[in-house]
Amino acid sequence: MARMLLVAGACHGAWAWDALVPHLVALGHDVPHFDLPAHGDDPQPAAGATLGDYASAIAAALLPGTILLAHSMAGVPATLAAELAPDRVARLVYLCAYLPQDGDSVTSLRRQQDSQPLKPALRRTPEGHSFDFVPELARDLFYHDCPEAVARAATASLRPEPIAPQETPVRLAGAARAVPRSYILCTQDRAIPPADQRRMALGIPAADVHARAWSHSPFLSDPAGLARLLDAIARA
């Protein structure tokens, strides 16, 4: 029915969607495998990775009529990709994601939050180009409503996240803003506070803001429910 490009957030890769994809395929959707540069199985090292690399890779994977779903950090490069190729994006869906305005970065959006739940878990890796999360804290931040085995496997799969792309401001001239948008607001999120998600989604029509009692990772905690919602968004 629809082509959906799923872009995972910080430290995650395409593996994060493994439980979700079969549900989407069963509903008739085409879901290609996709890793951002320096994420998941992509071989690019963290050193030298740029926000432009991310956006260009997303734009190159878009076909006309693609529904682009961005999780968490990926909201920023996905928005830039929509700026680069708005004619290929049928809808941009933010899943508890950072939704930038011109000049914002992942880091600046995080600093605007009233609380900083991620800060105690962040640690710079020895080479200085990336960061990761303290494993025992990542479990509670990202996967608190997931089965224990699922949460353990996900935590073990996290890969260090390049720092420079997170600190780079996004430049938007208005093309991405013309793309239809939806926001999936996760009200039990412990990583990006729900109040901040709601603030970022203010520019999206209320009918296209979908609040659910999910954690930061509904693709692992409720993949069938997330697939049904994405299917409904695609059909609408």
SERO-4910 file (N, C-alpha, C, O; in steps of 0.05 Angstrom, whole numbers):
BEGIN
 pado doro    nc1    nc2    nc3   cac1   cac2   cac3    cc1    cc2    cc3    oc1    oc2    oc3
  Met    A     16    -24      0      0      0      0     17     25      0     12     43    -16
  Ala    A     37     27     18     54     50     19     83     41     23     88     20     35
  Arg    A    101     58     14    129     54     20    136     70     45    130     94     45
  Met    A    147     58     65    154     71     90    184     69     94    195     47     96
  Leu    A    198     91     97    226     92    103    228     98    133    220    120    142
  Leu    A    239     80    149    240     83    178    269     90    185    288     76    178
  Val    A    272    112    200    299    122    207    302    122    237    287    136    251
  Ala    A    320    106    247    323    102    276    338    125    288    352    141    275
  Gly    A    336    127    315    348    149    329    376    144    338    389    125    329
  Ala    A    386    160    357    413    159    366    421    132    376    406    119    391
  Cys    A    444    123    368    456     97    376    441     72    366    450     50    370
  His    A    419     76    352    403     54    342    408     51    312    420     68    299
  Gly    A    399     28    301    401     23    273    376     10    263    356      9    277
  Ala    A    377      0    238    353    -13    227    344    -37    243    321    -45    241
  Trp    A    362    -49    259    354    -71    277    331    -64    295    316    -81    303
  Ala    A    328    -38    302    307    -29    320    280    -35    310    261    -37    325
  Trp    A    277    -37    283    251    -41    270    244    -70    265    223    -76    254
  Asp    A    262    -89    274    258   -117    267    231   -128    276    220   -145    262
  Ala    A    221   -119    298    195   -130    308    172   -116    294    150   -127    291
  Leu    A    176    -91    285    155    -75    272    151    -82    243    128    -84    234
  Val    A    172    -86    228    170    -90    199    151   -113    191    136   -108    173
  Pro    A    152   -136    204    134   -157    195    104   -149    197     88   -157    181
  His    A     98   -133    217     70   -124    220     63   -105    198     41   -106    187
  Leu    A     81    -87    190     76    -69    168     74    -83    142     57    -77    125
  Val    A     91   -103    138     90   -118    113     64   -134    111     52   -135     90
  Ala    A     55   -145    134     30   -159    134      6   -141    127    -14   -151    117
  Leu    A      9   -116    132    -12    -96    126     -9    -85     97    -24    -68     89
  Gly    A     11    -96     83     14    -89     55     34    -67     48     35    -58     25
  His    A     51    -60     67     69    -38     63     97    -48     55    105    -70     63
  Asp    A    111    -32     40    139    -37     32    157    -22     51    155      2     53
  Val    A    175    -37     64    192    -24     85    221    -32     79    230    -53     88
  Pro    A    236    -15     64    263    -22     58    281    -20     83    276     -5    101
  His    A    302    -36     83    323    -35    104    338     -9    101    346     -1     79
  Phe    A    343      5    123    358     30    121    372     36    147    361     36    169
  Asp    A    398     41    144    415     51    167    426     78    159    436     82    137
  Leu    A    425     97    178    440    122    174    470    116    172    479     96    182
  Pro    A    485    134    159    514    131    160    524    130    189    515    145    207
  Ala    A    543    111    194    555    107    221    535     97    242    540    100    266
  His    A    513     84    233    494     72    250    489     43    242    492     36    219
  Gly    A    480     27    261    473      0    255    496    -15    241    518    -16    252
  Asp    A    490    -26    218    510    -41    203    526    -24    183    543    -35    168
  Asp    A    520      2    182    535     19    163    564     21    171    570     25    195
  Pro    A    582     17    152    611     16    159    624     43    164    647     44    174
  Gln    A    611     65    158    624     91    161    632     96    191    615     92    208
  Pro    A    656    104    197    664    110    224    650    136    234    642    153    218
  Ala    A    648    138    260    636    162    272    651    187    265    639    208    261
  Ala    A    678    185    265    694    209    259    688    218    230    691    202    212
  Gly    A    681    243    227    675    254    201    647    252    192    639    265    172
  Ala    A    630    238    206    601    237    199    589    264    203    595    279    222
  Thr    A    571    272    185    559    299    186    529    297    184    518    277    175
  Leu    A    515    318    192    487    320    189    479    319    159    459    307    152
  Gly    A    495    331    142    491    330    114    492    302    103    477    294     85
  Asp    A    511    285    114    512    257    106    486    243    112    475    228     95
  Tyr    A    476    248    136    451    235    143    428    243    124    414    226    114
  Ala    A    425    269    120    402    278    104    405    269     75    385    261     63
  Ser    A    429    269     65    434    260     37    427    230     34    416    222     14
  Ala    A    435    214     54    429    186     53    399    180     54    389    163     40
  Ile    A    385    195     71    356    192     72    343    201     46    326    186     35
  Ala    A    351    224     36    340    233     10    345    214    -12    327    210    -29
  Ala    A    368    201    -13    375    182    -34    358    157    -32    353    144    -53
  Ala    A    348    151     -9    331    127     -5    302    132    -10    286    113     -9
  Leu    A    294    157    -14    266    164    -18    258    159    -47    272    166    -66
  Leu    A    235    146    -51    221    145    -76    196    162    -75    187    167    -53
  Pro    A    186    171    -97    161    188    -96    139    173    -81    134    150    -85
  Gly    A    126    188    -63    104    177    -47    112    163    -21     96    149     -9
  Thr    A    138    166    -13    147    153     11    137    166     36    136    191     38
  Ile    A    128    150     55    123    160     82    149    157     98    159    135    101
  Leu    A    158    179    108    184    180    122    179    182    152    168    202    162
  Leu    A    187    161    166    183    160    195    210    164    209    229    150    204
  Ala    A    211    184    227    236    190    241    232    186    271    212    196    283
  His    A    250    172    284    249    167    313    270    184    327    293    184    320
  Ser    A    261    199    347    279    212    366    298    231    351    289    249    337
  Met    A    324    227    354    344    245    341    340    247    311    346    268    299
  Ala    A    329    226    298    327    226    269    307    246    259    306    251    235
  Gly    A    292    258    276    274    279    267    288    303    254    277    315    235
  Val    A    312    308    263    327    331    251    337    324    223    331    339    204
  Pro    A    353    303    219    361    297    192    338    290    173    340    295    149
  Ala    A    317    278    183    294    272    166    280    298    156    272    299    133
  Thr    A    279    317    174    268    343    165    285    356    144    275    367    124
  Leu    A    312    354    147    330    365    127    327    349    101    328    361     79
  Ala    A    323    323    102    319    307     78    294    316     64    293    317     39
  Ala    A    273    321     79    248    331     67    251    358     55    238    365     35
  Glu    A    269    374     66    276    400     54    290    396     27    286    411      8
  Leu    A    307    375     25    322    370      1    304    357    -21    308    362    -45
  Ala    A    285    340    -13    269    325    -32    240    325    -24    229    303    -20
  Pro    A    227    348    -22    199    348    -12    180    334    -31    159    324    -22
  Asp    A    186    333    -57    169    320    -76    167    290    -73    150    277    -85
  Arg    A    186    278    -58    186    249    -54    175    240    -28    173    216    -22
  Val    A    167    259    -11    157    253     16    127    257     17    117    280     15
  Ala    A    112    235     19     82    237     21     74    248     48     55    263     51
  Arg    A     89    240     69     83    249     96    108    244    113    122    224    109
  Leu    A    114    263    131    136    260    149    124    255    177    109    271    188
  Val    A    130    232    188    119    223    214    141    224    235    162    211    232
  Tyr    A    137    240    256    156    242    278    147    223    301    125    227    312
  Leu    A    163    204    307    157    186    329    174    194    353    198    190    355
  Cys    A    160    207    373    173    219    396    201    230    387    221    224    399
  Ala    A    200    247    367    224    257    354    228    287    357    209    302    362
  Tyr    A    253    295    354    260    323    354    250    335    328    258    326    306
  Leu    A    234    356    330    222    369    307    234    397    306    227    414    322
  Pro    A    253    402    287    268    428    288    254    450    272    239    445    253
  Gln    A    261    474    280    256    498    264    284    506    252    304    495    261
  Asp    A    284    525    234    309    534    222    328    543    244    321    559    261
  Gly    A    353    532    243    373    539    262    375    521    286    394    523    302
  Asp    A    356    503    290    357    484    312    376    461    306    382    455    283
  Ser    A    386    449    327    401    424    325    389    404    346    373    412    363
  Val    A    398    380    345    389    360    365    398    371    393    382    370    412
  Thr    A    422    380    394    432    389    420    417    413    430    410    414    454
  Ser    A    411    432    413    397    457    422    369    450    430    358    461    450
  Leu    A    356    432    416    328    424    423    328    409    450    310    413    466
  Arg    A    349    393    455    350    379    480    355    399    503    343    396    525
  Arg    A    371    419    499    377    438    520    352    456    526    351    468    547
  Gln    A    334    458    507    310    474    512    290    460    530    271    472    540
  Gln    A    294    434    535    275    419    552    276    429    581    297    438    590
  Asp    A    253    427    594    253    435    622    268    416    640    278    424    661
  Ser    A    270    391    632    286    371    647    305    357    627    301    358    603
  Gln    A    326    345    638    347    333    622    351    303    630    371    296    642
  Pro    A    331    286    624    333    258    633    356    243    620    366    223    631
  Leu    A    365    251    596    387    237    583    414    243    594    433    227    593
  Lys    A    417    267    606    444    277    614    459    257    632    483    253    627
  Pro    A    447    246    653    463    228    670    472    203    656    492    190    665
  Ala    A    459    195    634    466    170    620    487    174    598    498    154    589
  Leu    A    492    199    590    510    204    568    539    203    577    546    212    598
  Arg    A    556    191    560    584    190    566    600    192    539    593    177    520
  Arg    A    620    209    538    636    212    514    654    188    512    666    179    531
  Thr    A    657    177    488    674    154    483    704    163    482    709    187    477
  Pro    A    723    145    487    751    154    491    762    169    467    778    188    472
  Glu    A    754    163    442    766    177    420    755    205    417    767    222    402
  Gly    A    733    212    430    722    239    430    704    247    408    693    269    409
  His    A    699    229    388    682    236    366    653    228    370    635    236    355
  Ser    A    647    213    391    621    202    395    614    199    424    631    203    442
  Phe    A    589    191    430    581    186    457    564    160    457    555    151    436
  Asp    A    561    148    480    542    126    483    527    130    509    529    151    522
  Phe    A    511    110    516    495    111    540    504     90    560    511     68    553
  Val    A    504     97    586    509     78    607    488     56    605    464     62    607
  Pro    A    496     31    601    476     10    595    454      7    616    431      4    609
  Glu    A    461      8    641    441      4    661    421     27    663    398     23    672
  Leu    A    428     51    653    410     73    652    394     73    626    371     82    626
  Ala    A    406     63    605    392     62    579    367     45    581    346     51    569
  Arg    A    369     23    596    346      5    599    322     20    609    300     17    599
  Asp    A    325     37    629    302     51    641    294     75    624    270     82    624
  Leu    A    312     87    610    305    110    593    290    102    568    270    116    561
  Phe    A    298     81    555    287     74    529    268     51    528    250     50    511
  Tyr    A    271     32    546    257      6    543    242     -3    568    239    -27    573
  His    A    233     16    585    223      8    611    197     -8    609    190    -23    628
  Asp    A    182     -7    586    158    -22    583    161    -46    564    141    -57    555
  Cys    A    186    -53    559    192    -75    541    197   -100    557    206    -98    580
  Pro    A    192   -124    546    200   -149    560    230   -148    566    246   -137    551
  Glu    A    238   -160    588    266   -159    597    285   -168    575    306   -156    571
  Ala    A    279   -190    562    298   -201    542    300   -182    518    322   -179    507
  Val    A    278   -169    511    279   -150    489    296   -126    497    312   -116    481
  Ala    A    292   -116    521    307    -92    530    336    -99    532    353    -82    525
  Arg    A    343   -122    541    371   -130    544    384   -132    516    407   -122    513
  Ala    A    370   -144    497    382   -146    470    385   -119    457    405   -114    444
  Ala    A    365   -101    461    367    -75    449    390    -59    461    405    -46    446
  Thr    A    393    -60    487    415    -46    500    442    -55    490    461    -39    486
  Ala    A    445    -82    486    470    -93    476    476    -85    447    498    -87    438
  Ser    A    455    -77    432    458    -70    404    465    -41    399    471    -33    376
  Leu    A    464    -24    420    469      4    416    498      9    407    516     -5    416
  Arg    A    501     28    389    527     35    378    534     64    384    515     80    385
  Pro    A    559     71    390    565     99    395    555    118    374    555    112    350
  Glu    A    546    141    383    532    161    366    552    184    360    563    196    378
  Pro    A    555    191    334    572    214    327    562    239    340    538    244    340
  Ile    A    580    256    350    572    280    364    567    303    345    548    318    348
  Ala    A    584    307    325    583    330    308    555    334    295    545    357    295
  Pro    A    543    313    284    516    318    271    495    327    291    477    342    283
  Gln    A    498    319    316    478    328    336    481    358    343    462    371    351
  Glu    A    505    368    339    510    396    346    507    415    322    509    439    326
  Thr    A    502    404    299    500    421    274    472    432    271    453    417    270
  Pro    A    470    459    268    443    470    264    432    462    236    448    460    217
  Val    A    406    458    235    394    451    209    385    477    195    375    495    208
  Arg    A    388    478    169    380    502    154    356    495    137    357    477    120
  Leu    A    334    508    143    309    502    130    298    527    117    296    548    130
  Ala    A    291    526     91    280    549     77    250    548     73    238    567     62
  Gly    A    237    526     82    208    525     81    197    502     65    173    496     67
  Ala    A    214    488     49    204    466     33    193    443     50    173    431     45
  Ala    A    208    437     72    200    415     89    173    421    103    157    403    109
  Arg    A    169    446    110    145    454    124    120    450    108     98    447    119
  Ala    A    123    449     81    100    445     64     92    415     62     71    408     51
  Val    A    110    397     71    104    369     70     84    362     92     87    371    115
  Pro    A     63    346     87     44    337    108     59    324    131     78    309    126
  Arg    A     51    329    155     65    319    179     46    306    199     23    314    201
  Ser    A     56    286    213     43    275    236     63    272    258     87    271    254
  Tyr    A     52    273    283     70    269    306     58    247    324     34    249    331
  Ile    A     74    227    331     65    207    350     78    213    377    102    211    380
  Leu    A     61    222    395     70    231    421     69    208    441     47    197    446
  Cys    A     91    201    453     92    178    471     91    189    500    110    201    510
  Thr    A     68    185    513     63    198    538     78    186    562     79    198    584
  Gln    A     90    162    558    106    149    579    135    150    573    151    136    585
  Asp    A    143    168    555    171    171    547    188    181    569    181    202    582
  Arg    A    210    168    575    229    177    596    254    190    585    272    198    600
  Ala    A    256    191    558    280    202    545    275    231    535    290    249    541
  Ile    A    253    235    520    245    261    511    219    267    525    198    255    519
  Pro    A    218    286    544    194    290    560    170    296    543    171    311    524
  Pro    A    147    283    550    123    287    534    115    316    531    104    324    510
  Ala    A    119    332    551    112    361    549    128    374    527    117    392    513
  Asp    A    153    366    523    169    378    502    161    367    475    162    382    455
  Gln    A    153    342    474    143    331    449    118    347    440    115    355    417
  Arg    A    100    352    459     76    367    453     83    395    444     70    406    425
  Arg    A    102    408    456    111    435    448    121    435    419    114    452    403
  Met    A    138    415    413    149    414    385    128    408    365    130    416    341
  Ala    A    106    394    373     85    387    354     64    409    351     44    405    337
  Leu    A     68    432    363     47    453    362     40    462    334     17    470    329
  Gly    A     59    461    315     53    469    288     39    449    271     33    454    248
  Ile    A     34    426    282     20    404    267     -9    404    274    -16    407    298
  Pro    A    -27    401    255    -56    400    261    -62    380    282    -51    358    283
  Ala    A    -81    386    300    -87    369    323    -95    341    314    -90    321    327
  Ala    A   -109    339    291   -118    313    281    -95    295    273    -98    271    271
  Asp    A    -71    307    269    -48    292    261    -28    288    284     -5    279    279
  Val    A    -36    294    308    -20    288    332    -33    265    346    -57    267    354
  His    A    -18    243    349    -29    218    360    -15    212    386      8    203    386
  Ala    A    -29    215    408    -17    209    434    -23    180    442    -46    171    440
  Arg    A     -2    166    451     -5    139    460     11    135    485     32    148    490
  Ala    A      2    117    502     15    111    528     38     92    523     38     69    533
  Trp    A     58    101    509     82     85    502    107     98    514    107    121    521
  Ser    A    127     81    515    154     91    523    168    103    498    155    109    478
  His    A    194    107    501    209    118    479    212     98    455    220    106    434
  Ser    A    205     73    460    211     52    440    186     35    434    188     11    439
  Pro    A    165     46    424    141     29    419    145      8    397    130    -11    396
  Phe    A    166     12    380    172     -8    360    181    -34    373    182    -55    360
  Leu    A    189    -33    399    197    -57    413    176    -65    434    171    -89    439
  Ser    A    163    -45    446    143    -51    467    116    -59    456    102    -75    468
  Asp    A    108    -47    434     82    -52    422     83    -50    392     71    -32    380
  Pro    A     99    -67    379    102    -64    350     76    -67    334     72    -54    314
  Ala    A     58    -85    343     33    -88    329     16    -63    331      4    -54    311
  Gly    A     15    -51    355      0    -26    358     11     -3    342     -4     12    331
  Leu    A     38     -1    341     50     20    325     45     16    296     40     35    281
  Ala    A     46     -9    287     40    -15    259     12     -8    252      7      3    230
  Arg    A     -7    -13    269    -35     -6    264    -38     25    261    -52     35    244
  Leu    A    -24     39    279    -26     68    277    -13     79    252    -25     96    238
  Leu    A     10     68    244     23     77    220      6     70    195      5     85    176
  Asp    A     -7     47    196    -25     39    174    -48     59    172    -56     67    150
  Ala    A    -59     67    195    -82     86    195    -73    113    184    -87    126    169
  Ile    A    -48    121    191    -38    147    181    -34    145    151    -40    164    137
  Ala    A    -23    122    142    -19    119    113    -45    119     98    -47    131     76
  Arg    A    -66    106    109    -92    105     95   -105    133     95   -119    139     76
  Ala    A   -101    148    116   -114    174    117   -101    194     97   -109    217     95
***
